[in-house]
Amino acid sequence: MDMLSNRELQVLELIAHEHSTREIAKKLFVSFETVTSHRKRILKKMNVKNTAGMIRVAFEHEILPIYNTQDHTARFPLVQ
């Protein structure tokens, strides 16, 4: 898998937190089209077809941590 840019990582994390493309654009102060472009690049770099695949690969490669909402801690799923 190709390395994701810092901005692509930001977009990926926001996607994982269920933000829409429009919400991500507003939050990052960029256009809807820019976020769409980032999403397409993430899909291509991860070699996946959809958002579910994107999130699966992000966990498999420990790009995204699992958050505990009760104590606000994070851990990576494959790290004991």
Secondary structure, DSSP 4 states (H G I P E B T S, - for coil): -PPPPHHHHHHHHHHHTT--HHHHHHHHT--HHHHHHHHHHHHHHHT-SSHHHHHHHHHHTTSSPEEETTTTEEE-TT--
